[in-house]
Amino acid sequence: MLPSHPVRTALGVTALVSGAIGCSEPRKLRSDIPIESTTAELVPAVERAVGLRFKHPPGIAARSREQVRSYLRHKLDADLPPEEVRGITLAYRLFGLIPDTLDLRALLLALYTEQVVGYYDPDSSTLYVVEGTDPEQARLVLAHELVHALQGQYLHLDSLLTQPRENDRRMAAQAVMEGQATLASLTALVPRQAYDSMPEFWREFRRSVRDQQSSMPVFGAAPLIIREDLIFPYLAGADFVRWFERTYPDTVPFGARLPQSTEQILHPDRYREQDPPVSLRFRGGAAVYEDGLGEFETRVLLTAMSGSESVGVAGATGWAGDRYAVFPAGPDYALVWWSVWDTEKAGQRFGQLLQREWSKRDRGGRRWEVKKGTVGSRPAVQLADAPIGWAGWNKVPEVEVR
């Protein structure tokens, strides 16, 4: 999850990939295991796998589980301040993506503490391994985090991954960073394996990641949006980077090559055709919070509402851009969400699905509507859900292309 967003982190949750290359029975990470020499051994392999060289050696250290928890708490407080947590919580509750009673910050801290076995800290340019980590997994942690350390010498990771109120763009950048780290760490550890020509490996890899995650108590009990947003950068990111390396073998997906949306991650043909997302903004209004879902989170929303992943995928296909805002409505809040679509057919399909699924909700004291329209030259769908007495019903806030 990106530090400024509740569902993804740039800390490198490398437990996700350990099962794909096989681990022995858990053993304590002994104090005599030479992480410095292991790191020095892995550096040239990581450089070959990524295609870049370290400008200077990265720092390496071990941390106790409590030190990791303290670090995560600090990062959450620094990068996800209370007003941001409040805004995100309000929006995701109104979308029905998280329960009304969920303490989002507490869940994230517990989830990260459960997940993280190693991380790269851009502030100190140091990678850390959690004490007690299985030695074989520690080797994978080091390889994965070395990729992040290498990325950090060519990019300003914190600024890249903490763009305010640009959820979808951040998620796309996160997918590139974690996708590259996943692929490069596997290649560095087992360099003679041609993973790209092994479809059975990737099927097993995806199954292993999901099975391993589901076995973790905090992750298994988390809402669908949190589970899927955590896994997305590793699985979809690895798929995109595999495609990128075949299509553009002479470069890396950084700088001007960086994807701009999860649509481009999910559909590399949209990336190749340089199809940027349509950027929207609200015309006035005193929103307490606003952002966008993007194609991927729109897919997750439709999946959660319908109970069908295939319905979610189909309904979100043809996404071109979106923006939502939470407005004060007396003691309650209003949600207004605008989305634009590539074709009239895609917009109509989405609008009909949203109308059908939103109507199933029990929203006592609230009113809602789904309307079709246009924004610029694009087919558009507007959702408004607010208390019956909301003054905004007289003129629902609109958006424009910026």
C-alpha positions in Angstrom: 0.0 0.0 0.0 1.2 3.5 -0.7 1.8 5.3 2.5 -0.8 8.0 1.7 -3.5 5.5 0.8 -5.1 2.9 3.2 -5.0 -0.1 1.1 -1.5 -0.5 -0.4 2.0 -0.1 0.9 5.3 0.7 -0.7 7.1 -1.1 2.1 7.6 -4.3 0.2 5.3 -7.0 1.6 7.6 -9.8 0.3 5.7 -12.6 2.1 3.5 -12.6 -1.0 6.1 -14.2 -3.2 7.9 -16.5 -0.9 5.7 -19.5 -1.5 6.3 -19.3 -5.3 9.9 -20.5 -5.0 9.4 -22.8 -2.1 10.4 -22.5 1.6 11.5 -25.0 4.1 9.9 -25.4 7.5 10.1 -22.2 9.5 13.4 -21.6 11.3 14.6 -18.6 13.3 16.8 -16.1 11.5 19.9 -16.7 13.6 22.1 -13.8 14.6 25.0 -15.5 12.8 23.3 -15.4 9.4 25.4 -13.0 7.4 22.9 -10.6 5.8 25.7 -8.3 4.7 27.5 -11.0 2.7 24.3 -12.4 1.4 23.3 -8.9 0.2 26.7 -8.4 -1.4 26.2 -11.8 -3.2 22.8 -10.8 -4.5 23.6 -7.2 -5.6 25.1 -8.2 -9.1 22.3 -10.7 -9.7 19.7 -8.0 -9.0 21.5 -5.5 -11.2 21.5 -8.0 -14.1 17.8 -8.8 -13.5 16.7 -5.1 -13.5 19.2 -3.9 -16.1 20.5 -1.0 -13.9 23.5 -0.7 -11.6 23.6 0.5 -8.0 25.1 4.0 -7.7 26.2 3.3 -4.2 25.8 0.3 -1.8 22.4 0.2 0.0 22.3 0.1 3.8 21.1 -3.2 5.4 19.9 -4.0 8.9 17.7 -6.3 10.9 14.7 -5.2 13.0 12.6 -6.8 15.7 8.9 -7.3 15.1 8.2 -4.5 17.7 10.6 -2.1 15.9 8.8 -2.9 12.6 5.4 -2.2 14.3 6.8 1.1 15.6 8.1 2.1 12.1 4.7 1.2 10.5 2.9 3.2 13.1 5.1 6.2 12.4 4.7 5.9 8.7 0.9 5.7 9.0 0.9 8.8 11.2 3.2 10.7 8.9 1.8 9.7 5.5 -1.8 9.1 6.4 -2.9 11.9 8.8 -6.2 11.7 10.7 -8.1 13.9 8.2 -7.0 11.7 5.3 -8.0 8.5 7.2 -11.4 10.2 7.9 -12.0 11.2 4.3 -11.1 7.8 2.9 -13.2 6.0 5.5 -16.2 8.1 4.8 -15.9 7.5 1.0 -15.4 3.8 1.2 -18.3 3.4 3.7 -20.6 5.3 1.4 -19.5 3.1 -1.5 -20.2 0.1 0.8 -16.6 -1.1 0.4 -16.0 -1.2 4.2 -18.3 -1.7 7.2 -19.5 1.4 9.1 -17.9 0.1 12.2 -14.4 -0.5 10.8 -11.5 1.2 12.4 -9.4 1.6 9.2 -6.2 2.8 10.8 -6.2 -0.1 13.4 -6.9 -2.6 10.6 -4.0 -1.3 8.5 -1.5 -1.4 11.3 -2.5 -5.0 12.2 -2.4 -6.0 8.6 1.0 -4.5 7.9 2.4 -6.0 11.1 1.1 -9.4 10.0 2.4 -9.0 6.4 5.7 -7.4 6.5 8.9 -9.5 6.7 11.1 -7.0 5.1 11.0 -3.4 3.7 13.0 -0.7 2.1 12.8 2.7 3.8 13.3 5.5 1.2 13.9 8.0 4.0 17.1 6.3 5.2 17.9 4.4 2.0 18.1 1.3 4.1 16.5 -2.1 3.6 15.4 -4.1 6.7 14.8 -7.8 7.4 12.5 -8.8 10.3 14.3 -10.9 13.0 12.9 -14.4 13.2 12.3 -14.6 9.5 12.9 -18.0 7.9 16.4 -18.0 6.4 15.3 -19.0 2.9 12.6 -16.4 3.0 15.1 -13.8 4.3 17.1 -14.4 1.2 14.0 -13.6 -0.9 13.3 -10.6 1.2 16.8 -9.2 0.6 16.5 -9.8 -3.2 13.1 -8.2 -3.4 14.0 -5.2 -1.2 17.3 -4.8 -3.1 15.2 -4.1 -6.2 13.4 -1.4 -4.3 16.7 0.1 -3.1 17.9 0.1 -6.7 14.7 1.8 -7.9 15.1 4.3 -5.1 18.5 5.4 -6.6 16.9 6.2 -9.9 13.5 7.5 -8.7 12.2 9.5 -5.8 9.9 6.7 -4.5 8.1 8.6 -1.8 7.0 11.4 -4.1 6.1 9.0 -6.8 4.0 6.8 -4.5 2.4 9.5 -2.4 0.7 11.7 -5.0 -2.3 13.3 -3.1 -5.8 12.4 -4.2 -4.5 10.5 -7.3 -5.4 7.0 -6.1 -5.4 5.3 -9.5 -2.2 6.8 -10.7 -0.5 5.8 -7.5 -1.8 2.3 -7.8 -0.4 2.1 -11.3 3.1 3.3 -10.2 2.9 0.9 -7.2 2.2 -2.0 -9.6 5.3 -1.2 -11.7 7.5 -1.0 -8.6 6.2 -4.2 -7.0 5.8 -6.1 -10.3 9.4 -5.4 -11.2 10.6 -6.3 -7.7 8.7 -9.6 -7.8 10.1 -10.6 -11.2 13.6 -9.4 -10.7 13.9 -11.1 -7.3 12.8 -14.4 -8.7 15.2 -14.0 -11.6 18.1 -13.1 -9.3 17.5 -16.1 -7.1 17.0 -18.6 -9.8 18.7 -17.0 -12.9 18.5 -20.0 -15.2 14.7 -20.3 -15.1 12.9 -18.8 -18.1 9.8 -17.7 -16.1 8.2 -15.9 -19.0 7.9 -19.1 -21.0 6.5 -21.1 -18.1 2.7 -20.5 -18.0 2.3 -23.3 -15.5 4.7 -21.5 -13.1 2.6 -18.3 -13.2 -0.6 -20.2 -12.6 1.0 -21.8 -9.6 2.5 -18.5 -8.5 -0.9 -16.8 -8.5 -2.6 -19.6 -6.7 0.3 -19.7 -4.1 0.0 -16.0 -3.4 -3.7 -16.1 -2.9 -3.6 -19.3 -0.7 -0.8 -17.9 1.4 -2.6 -14.6 1.9 -5.9 -16.2 2.8 -4.2 -18.3 5.5 -3.2 -15.1 7.4 -5.9 -14.2 9.9 -6.0 -10.4 9.6 -5.8 -10.5 5.8 -8.4 -13.2 5.6 -10.9 -11.2 7.7 -10.3 -7.9 5.8 -12.9 -6.4 3.4 -12.5 -7.4 -0.3 -11.3 -4.0 -1.4 -8.3 -4.2 1.1 -7.5 -7.8 0.2 -7.6 -7.1 -3.6 -5.8 -3.8 -3.4 -2.9 -5.4 -1.5 -2.5 -8.2 -3.9 -2.9 -6.2 -7.1 0.5 -4.6 -7.3 2.3 -8.0 -7.1 0.1 -10.1 -9.5 -1.1 -7.5 -12.0 2.1 -5.6 -11.7 4.2 -8.7 -12.5 2.0 -9.4 -15.5 2.4 -5.9 -16.8 6.2 -5.9 -16.3 6.5 -9.2 -18.0 4.7 -7.8 -21.0 6.7 -4.6 -20.9 10.0 -6.5 -20.9 9.0 -8.3 -24.0 7.7 -5.2 -25.8 10.4 -2.7 -24.7 13.4 -4.8 -23.8 15.8 -1.9 -24.0 14.4 0.2 -21.2 12.6 0.2 -17.8 9.0 1.4 -17.1 10.2 4.6 -15.3 9.9 8.3 -16.0 7.9 9.0 -19.2 7.4 5.2 -19.6 5.5 4.9 -16.3 1.8 3.8 -16.7 -0.8 6.4 -15.8 -3.7 4.2 -14.7 -4.7 0.8 -13.6 -6.5 0.5 -17.0 -3.0 0.5 -18.6 -1.8 -2.1 -16.1 -4.7 -4.4 -16.7 -4.8 -3.8 -20.5 -1.3 -3.2 -21.8 -2.7 -2.5 -25.3 -4.2 0.7 -23.9 -0.6 1.6 -22.6 0.9 0.8 -26.0 -1.7 3.0 -27.8 -0.9 5.8 -25.3 -4.5 6.0 -24.1 -4.3 8.2 -21.0 -7.1 8.4 -18.4 -9.5 11.3 -18.6 -8.8 13.6 -15.7 -11.9 15.0 -14.1 -12.5 17.7 -11.5 -15.7 18.9 -9.7 -17.1 22.3 -10.5 -17.1 24.0 -7.1 -18.8 22.5 -4.0 -17.3 22.2 -0.6 -16.2 18.5 -0.7 -14.7 17.1 2.5 -12.9 14.5 0.4 -12.4 13.5 -3.2 -10.4 11.1 -5.3 -11.0 8.4 -8.0 -11.4 4.7 -8.0 -9.9 3.8 -11.4 -10.7 0.8 -13.4 -9.4 -1.7 -10.9 -11.3 -0.5 -7.9 -14.4 0.0 -10.0 -14.0 -3.7 -10.9 -13.7 -4.6 -7.2 -16.8 -2.4 -6.3 -18.9 -4.1 -8.9 -17.6 -7.5 -7.8 -18.5 -6.8 -4.2 -22.0 -5.6 -5.1 -22.8 -8.4 -7.5 -20.9 -11.3 -5.9 -19.4 -12.1 -9.3 -15.9 -11.4 -10.4 -16.8 -11.9 -14.0 -19.6 -9.3 -13.7 -17.2 -6.9 -12.1 -14.6 -7.3 -14.8 -17.2 -6.9 -17.6 -18.8 -3.9 -15.9 -15.6 -2.0 -15.5 -14.3 -2.7 -19.1 -14.2 0.5 -21.1 -13.5 2.8 -18.2 -11.9 6.1 -19.2 -11.8 8.1 -16.0 -13.7 8.8 -12.8 -13.9 11.2 -9.8 -16.0 11.0 -6.6 -16.5 13.5 -3.8 -18.0 13.4 -0.3 -20.0 16.4 0.6 -21.4 17.4 4.0 -25.2 16.9 4.3 -26.3 18.1 7.7 -25.1 15.5 10.3 -24.5 13.0 7.4 -22.7 12.9 4.1 -23.5 12.7 0.4 -21.6 10.8 -2.2 -21.4 11.9 -5.9 -19.4 9.8 -8.3 -18.9 10.6 -12.0 -17.3 8.1 -14.5 -16.6 8.5 -18.2 -16.4 5.7 -20.7 -14.7 4.8 -24.0 -17.9 4.0 -25.8 -21.7 4.5 -25.4 -22.1 0.7 -25.0 -19.6 0.5 -22.2 -21.2 3.4 -20.4 -24.7 2.0 -20.8 -23.5 -1.5 -19.6 -21.9 0.1 -16.5 -24.9 2.4 -15.8 -27.4 -0.5 -16.0 -25.2 -2.7 -13.7 -24.7 0.1 -11.2 -28.5 0.9 -11.2 -29.3 -2.8 -10.6 -26.8 -3.4 -7.8 -27.2 -0.1 -6.0 -31.0 -0.7 -5.8 -30.4 -3.7 -3.6 -29.1 -1.6 -0.7 -31.1 -0.7 2.3 -30.4 2.9 2.8 -32.9 4.2 5.3 -33.4 8.0 5.2 -31.4 8.3 2.0 -32.1 8.8 -1.7 -30.0 7.8 -4.7 -30.0 8.1 -8.4 -28.0 6.9 -11.4 -28.1 9.1 -14.5 -26.5 9.0 -17.9 -25.0 12.0 -19.6 -21.8 13.3 -21.2 -18.7 15.0 -20.0 -16.7 16.7 -22.7 -17.2 14.3 -25.6 -17.4 11.1 -23.4 -20.4 9.1 -22.4 -20.8 9.6 -18.6 -22.6 8.0 -15.7 -23.4 9.9 -12.5 -24.2 8.3 -9.1 -25.6 10.4 -6.3 -26.4 8.9 -2.8 -27.4 11.3 0.0 -29.9 12.0 2.7 -33.3 12.8 1.4 -33.1 16.4 2.7 -29.7 17.1 1.2 -29.7 20.6 -0.4 -27.5 19.3 -3.2 -30.5 17.4 -4.8 -31.5 20.8 -6.3 -28.3 20.8 -8.3 -26.1 17.7 -8.0 -22.4 18.7 -8.3 -21.0 18.2 -11.8 -17.5 17.6 -13.2 -15.5 18.8 -16.1 -12.4 17.6 -17.9 -9.3 19.3 -16.6 
